[in-house]
Amino acid sequence: MGSDDKCAICSEKIELRYSPMEEWSIEGSICGKCYSKKLSDHYPGEHARVNKQLD
């Protein structure tokens, strides 16, 4: 795997790899937790969960 198995933001081990959006200017993959946080920062306000069946 190499260095790609650590989050580019928090450096924690990535279980499920996410690719950051281009406008975030982040190199490498990020974890779901950081992806969610960046999405919230990028799109402020309330968000409806699409995959509610996964809860």
DSSP file (Angstrom, degrees, kcal/mol; ACC not computed):
  #  RESIDUE AA STRUCTURE BP1 BP2  ACC     N-H-->O    O-->H-N    N-H-->O    O-->H-N    TCO  KAPPA ALPHA  PHI   PSI    X-CA   Y-CA   Z-CA
    1    1 A M    >         0   0    0      0, 0.0     3,-0.7     0, 0.0     2,-0.1   0.000 360.0 360.0 360.0 -50.4    0.0    0.0    0.0
    2    2 A G  G >   -     0   0    0      1,-0.2     3,-1.3     2,-0.1     4,-0.0  -0.474 360.0 -24.6  85.5-156.3    2.7    2.6    0.9
    3    3 A S  G >  S+     0   0    0      1,-0.3     3,-1.2    -2,-0.1    -1,-0.2   0.577 120.2  81.5 -72.9  -8.3    2.1    6.1    2.2
    4    4 A D  G <  S+     0   0    0     -3,-0.7    -1,-0.3     1,-0.2    -2,-0.1   0.550  75.9  72.1 -75.6  -6.1   -1.4    6.2    0.5
    5    5 A D  G <  S+     0   0    0     -3,-1.3     9,-2.9     2,-0.1     2,-0.4   0.343  86.5  76.8 -92.5   8.7   -2.9    4.3    3.4
    6    6 A K  B <  S-A   13   0A   0     -3,-1.2    23,-0.3     7,-0.3     7,-0.2  -0.935  91.7-105.1-116.4 142.7   -2.7    7.3    5.8
    7    7 A C     >  -     0   0    0      5,-2.8     4,-1.4    -2,-0.4    23,-0.2  -0.419  18.7-139.6 -66.0 134.4   -5.0   10.3    5.6
    8    8 A A  T  4 S+     0   0    0     21,-2.3    -1,-0.1     2,-0.1    22,-0.1   0.666 100.4  37.9 -68.1 -16.8   -3.4   13.4    4.1
    9    9 A I  T  4 S+     0   0    0     20,-0.2    -1,-0.1     3,-0.1    21,-0.1   0.882 133.6  14.9 -98.9 -56.6   -5.1   15.6    6.7
   10   10 A C  T  4 S-     0   0    0      2,-0.1    -2,-0.1    21,-0.0     3,-0.1   0.524  88.0-132.4-103.1  -6.4   -5.0   13.7   10.1
   11   11 A S     <  +     0   0    0     -4,-1.4     2,-0.1     1,-0.2    -3,-0.1   0.572  57.8 139.9  66.5  10.8   -2.4   11.0    9.2
   12   12 A E        -     0   0    0      1,-0.1    -5,-2.8    -6,-0.1    -1,-0.2  -0.465  65.8 -85.0 -80.4 159.5   -4.6    8.2   10.6
   13   13 A K  B     -A    6   0A   0     -7,-0.2     2,-0.5    -2,-0.1    -7,-0.3  -0.413  44.8-127.4 -65.1 134.0   -4.9    4.9    8.9
   14   14 A I        +     0   0    0     -9,-2.9     3,-0.2     1,-0.2    -1,-0.1  -0.745  30.5 174.1 -89.1 123.2   -7.5    5.0    6.1
   15   15 A E  S    S+     0   0    0     -2,-0.5     2,-0.5     1,-0.3    -1,-0.2   0.873  83.4  22.9 -86.6 -49.7  -10.1    2.2    6.2
   16   16 A L  S    S-     0   0    0      2,-0.0    16,-0.4     0, 0.0    -1,-0.3  -0.971  89.5-136.9-122.1 114.9  -12.2    3.6    3.3
   17   17 A R        -     0   0    0     -2,-0.5     2,-0.4    -3,-0.2    14,-0.2  -0.497  19.7-171.4 -80.0 133.4  -10.3    5.8    1.0
   18   18 A Y  B     -B   30   0B   0     12,-2.2    12,-2.7    -2,-0.2    -2,-0.0  -0.943  19.1-133.8-120.7 145.8  -11.8    9.1   -0.3
   19   19 A S        -     0   0    0     -2,-0.4    10,-0.1    10,-0.2     3,-0.1  -0.873  27.4-125.1 -97.6 125.9  -10.4   11.4   -3.0
   20   20 A P        -     0   0    0      0, 0.0     2,-0.1     0, 0.0     8,-0.1  -0.310  29.9-100.0 -67.2 152.4  -10.4   15.1   -2.0
   21   21 A M    >   -     0   0    0      1,-0.1     3,-1.8     2,-0.0     5,-0.4  -0.424  31.3-116.9 -69.2 148.7  -12.1   17.6   -4.3
   22   22 A E  G >  S+     0   0    0      1,-0.3     3,-1.7     2,-0.2    -1,-0.1   0.860 112.4  59.8 -56.3 -39.2   -9.8   19.5   -6.5
   23   23 A E  G 3  S+     0   0    0      1,-0.3    -1,-0.3     2,-0.1    -2,-0.0   0.636  93.3  66.6 -69.8 -10.9  -10.7   22.9   -4.9
   24   24 A W  G <  S-     0   0    0     -3,-1.8    -1,-0.3     2,-0.1    -2,-0.2   0.655  94.7-142.8 -80.5 -15.0   -9.5   21.6   -1.5
   25   25 A S    <   +     0   0    0     -3,-1.7     2,-0.5    -4,-0.4    -3,-0.1   0.910  45.4 149.1  53.4  49.2   -5.9   21.5   -2.8
   26   26 A I        -     0   0    0     -5,-0.4     2,-0.4     2,-0.1    -1,-0.2  -0.955  39.5-143.0-115.6 129.6   -5.1   18.3   -0.9
   27   27 A E        +     0   0    0     -2,-0.5     2,-0.1   -19,-0.1     0, 0.0  -0.763  64.2   5.5 -90.5 133.8   -2.5   15.8   -2.2
   28   28 A G  S    S-     0   0    0     -2,-0.4     2,-0.2    -8,-0.1    -2,-0.1  -0.366  98.4 -42.7  95.2-173.5   -3.3   12.1   -1.6
   29   29 A S        -     0   0    0    -23,-0.3   -21,-2.3   -10,-0.1     2,-0.3  -0.542  48.1-153.5 -93.3 158.7   -6.3   10.3   -0.1
   30   30 A I  B     -B   18   0B   0    -12,-2.7   -12,-2.2   -23,-0.2     2,-0.1  -0.923  19.1-108.9-130.7 158.3   -8.3   11.2    3.0
   31   31 A C     >  -     0   0    0     -2,-0.3     4,-2.5   -14,-0.2     5,-0.2  -0.339  34.4-106.1 -81.1 165.9  -10.3    9.3    5.5
   32   32 A G  H  > S+     0   0    0    -16,-0.4     4,-2.6     1,-0.2     5,-0.2   0.846 117.8  55.9 -60.7 -36.8  -14.1    9.4    5.7
   33   33 A K  H  > S+     0   0    0      2,-0.2     4,-2.0     1,-0.2    -1,-0.2   0.937 112.6  40.5 -63.0 -47.8  -14.1   11.5    8.9
   34   34 A C  H  > S+     0   0    0      2,-0.2     4,-2.8     1,-0.2    -2,-0.2   0.858 113.1  55.6 -70.3 -34.9  -11.9   14.3    7.3
   35   35 A Y  H  X S+     0   0    0     -4,-2.5     4,-2.5     2,-0.2    -2,-0.2   0.937 109.2  47.0 -61.0 -46.5  -13.9   14.0    4.0
   36   36 A S  H  X S+     0   0    0     -4,-2.6     4,-2.3     2,-0.2    -2,-0.2   0.905 112.8  49.6 -61.1 -42.5  -17.1   14.7    5.9
   37   37 A K  H  X S+     0   0    0     -4,-2.0     4,-2.3     2,-0.2    -2,-0.2   0.923 111.9  47.4 -64.2 -44.5  -15.5   17.6    7.8
   38   38 A K  H  X S+     0   0    0     -4,-2.8     4,-2.7     2,-0.2    -1,-0.2   0.886 110.8  52.3 -65.0 -38.2  -14.2   19.1    4.6
   39   39 A L  H  X S+     0   0    0     -4,-2.5     4,-3.1     2,-0.2    -1,-0.2   0.924 109.7  49.2 -61.5 -43.6  -17.6   18.7    2.9
   40   40 A S  H  < S+     0   0    0     -4,-2.3    -2,-0.2     1,-0.2    -1,-0.2   0.894 113.5  46.4 -62.5 -40.5  -19.3   20.4    5.8
   41   41 A D  H  < S+     0   0    0     -4,-2.3    -1,-0.2     1,-0.2    -2,-0.2   0.896 117.0  44.0 -66.9 -39.7  -16.7   23.3    5.6
   42   42 A H  H  < S+     0   0    0     -4,-2.7    -2,-0.2     1,-0.3    -1,-0.2   0.850 125.5  32.1 -75.6 -36.1  -17.1   23.5    1.8
   43   43 A Y  S  < S-     0   0    0     -4,-3.1    -1,-0.3    -5,-0.2    -2,-0.1  -0.731  86.1-163.8-122.4  80.2  -20.9   23.3    1.8
   44   44 A P        +     0   0    0      0, 0.0     2,-0.2     0, 0.0    -3,-0.1  -0.186  46.3  48.3 -64.6 156.8  -22.1   24.9    5.1
   45   45 A G  S    S-     0   0    0     -5,-0.1     2,-0.2     2,-0.1    -2,-0.1  -0.608  97.6 -25.1 111.7-172.4  -25.6   24.4    6.4
   46   46 A E        -     0   0    0     -2,-0.2     2,-0.4     1,-0.0     0, 0.0  -0.498  55.1-158.4 -77.9 144.5  -27.8   21.3    7.0
   47   47 A H        -     0   0    0     -2,-0.2     2,-0.5     2,-0.0    -2,-0.1  -0.990   9.9-140.5-127.2 131.0  -27.2   18.2    4.9
   48   48 A A        -     0   0    0     -2,-0.4     2,-0.3     1,-0.0    -2,-0.0  -0.766  26.3-121.9 -87.6 130.0  -29.7   15.4    4.3
   49   49 A R        -     0   0    0     -2,-0.5     3,-0.4     1,-0.2    -1,-0.0  -0.559  21.0-165.7 -71.6 130.8  -28.1   12.0    4.4
   50   50 A V  S    S+     0   0    0     -2,-0.3     2,-1.1     1,-0.2     3,-0.3   0.891  82.6  50.5 -83.4 -43.8  -28.7   10.1    1.1
   51   51 A N    >   +     0   0    0      1,-0.2     3,-1.9     2,-0.1     4,-0.3  -0.417  62.9 149.5 -95.4  59.0  -27.8    6.6    2.3
   52   52 A K  G >   +     0   0    0     -2,-1.1     3,-1.5    -3,-0.4    -1,-0.2   0.762  64.6  69.6 -64.3 -24.5  -30.0    6.5    5.4
   53   53 A Q  G 3  S+     0   0    0     -3,-0.3    -1,-0.3     1,-0.3    -2,-0.1   0.685  90.5  63.4 -67.3 -15.1  -30.4    2.7    5.0
   54   54 A L  G <         0   0    0     -3,-1.9    -1,-0.3     1,-0.2    -2,-0.2   0.624 360.0 360.0 -83.1 -13.0  -26.7    2.4    5.9
   55   55 A D    <         0   0    0     -3,-1.5    -1,-0.2    -4,-0.3    -2,-0.1   0.496 360.0 360.0 -70.3 360.0  -27.3    3.8    9.4
